Amino acid sequence: MEHLVIHLADEALLGGPVQYRWMYQYERKLGLIKRRIRNKSRVEGSIWREHLVNELATYCSLYFDPTLETRHNLEPRNFAPQHSSFSSGGSQLSVFVVPSRRLYQKSGVRIQMDIDDLKKAHTYVLLNCEEVYPYIDEFDKVAPQLYPDTPSAFLRDDHFAQWFKNRVKVGLIDESTRHLEILATTPSKFAQSHNGYFVNGYKFHTQKYAKGLVTSNCGVCVRGETYTTEE
């Protein structure tokens, strides 16, 4: 196996593009045909019968009402509906309309977040809401003078949520920013915890849920504000 990388270049020169000699699609088709064998003493007839039933079922499903679930109108694997959330002021916040849904239809487990987790969640929502971007730029200009003892890399994480709350309260002029006043308020410490979540066509599991599974999908990497090529 360690010699595989050495011979890959020679294989590419001799065989050409891989799509002309790739056997994956044929292996998948053969696997499908093998699963259709019900009577091993009549292999060909069994395959033919299963194929005929499949063709008839496909033909009939084309004439069903679109509301009926068939193989032709199944939802994508990681489908998540588009949400339409409006605030009391009538403005639509971009952070709350991302296509998403929980892993199962159960309501989840009600948990109580501690102060640190609550602050991180609130700050994350604010920093990823497009309507708050102008305030982020304003904060970056005044933060070094307001918090000289805090390193620049931690200014947003440590102080932006509280600064934004005070800034919206004193700077609210008209109804156009009324929805930001609600967004700046500290959220409830009680939340619903789920084992997994679908977001933008991707599925993520919690670390506890993924423990013991063959495939793990609980690691999420977010590029920080101080990201450089050396990191």
PEQUI-V481889 format. One record per backbone hydrogen bond with DSSP energy under -0.5 kcal/mol. NH is the residue of the N-H (numbers start at 1). CO is the residue of the C=O. If there is no record, write none. Layout:
BEGIN
nh->NH co->CO
nh->NH co->CO
END
This chain:
BEGIN
nh->4 co->1
nh->7 co->3
nh->8 co->4
nh->9 co->5
nh->11 co->7
nh->12 co->8
nh->13 co->9
nh->14 co->10
nh->15 co->11
nh->16 co->12
nh->20 co->17
nh->21 co->18
nh->27 co->23
nh->28 co->24
nh->29 co->25
nh->30 co->26
nh->31 co->27
nh->32 co->28
nh->33 co->29
nh->34 co->30
nh->35 co->31
nh->36 co->32
nh->36 co->33
nh->37 co->34
nh->38 co->36
nh->40 co->38
nh->42 co->39
nh->46 co->42
nh->47 co->43
nh->48 co->44
nh->49 co->45
nh->50 co->46
nh->51 co->47
nh->52 co->48
nh->53 co->49
nh->54 co->50
nh->55 co->51
nh->56 co->52
nh->57 co->53
nh->58 co->54
nh->59 co->55
nh->60 co->56
nh->61 co->57
nh->62 co->58
nh->62 co->59
nh->63 co->60
nh->64 co->61
nh->68 co->65
nh->70 co->68
nh->73 co->70
nh->79 co->76
nh->83 co->81
nh->86 co->84
nh->87 co->91
nh->90 co->87
nh->93 co->85
nh->93 co->91
nh->96 co->93
nh->97 co->94
nh->100 co->81
nh->101 co->198
nh->103 co->196
nh->109 co->193
nh->111 co->109
nh->111 co->191
nh->113 co->111
nh->113 co->189
nh->118 co->114
nh->119 co->115
nh->120 co->116
nh->121 co->117
nh->122 co->118
nh->123 co->119
nh->124 co->120
nh->125 co->121
nh->126 co->122
nh->127 co->123
nh->128 co->124
nh->129 co->126
nh->130 co->128
nh->132 co->129
nh->133 co->130
nh->135 co->132
nh->136 co->132
nh->137 co->133
nh->138 co->134
nh->139 co->135
nh->140 co->136
nh->141 co->137
nh->142 co->138
nh->143 co->139
nh->145 co->142
nh->146 co->142
nh->147 co->143
nh->150 co->147
nh->154 co->151
nh->155 co->152
nh->158 co->154
nh->159 co->155
nh->160 co->155
nh->160 co->156
nh->163 co->159
nh->164 co->160
nh->165 co->161
nh->166 co->162
nh->167 co->163
nh->168 co->164
nh->169 co->165
nh->170 co->166
nh->171 co->167
nh->172 co->168
nh->173 co->171
nh->177 co->174
nh->178 co->175
nh->180 co->177
nh->181 co->177
nh->181 co->178
nh->182 co->178
nh->183 co->179
nh->184 co->180
nh->185 co->181
nh->191 co->111
nh->193 co->109
nh->193 co->191
nh->197 co->204
nh->198 co->101
nh->199 co->197
nh->199 co->202
nh->200 co->99
nh->202 co->199
nh->204 co->197
nh->205 co->217
nh->206 co->195
nh->210 co->206
nh->211 co->207
nh->213 co->210
nh->220 co->218
nh->222 co->220
nh->227 co->224
nh->231 co->228
END
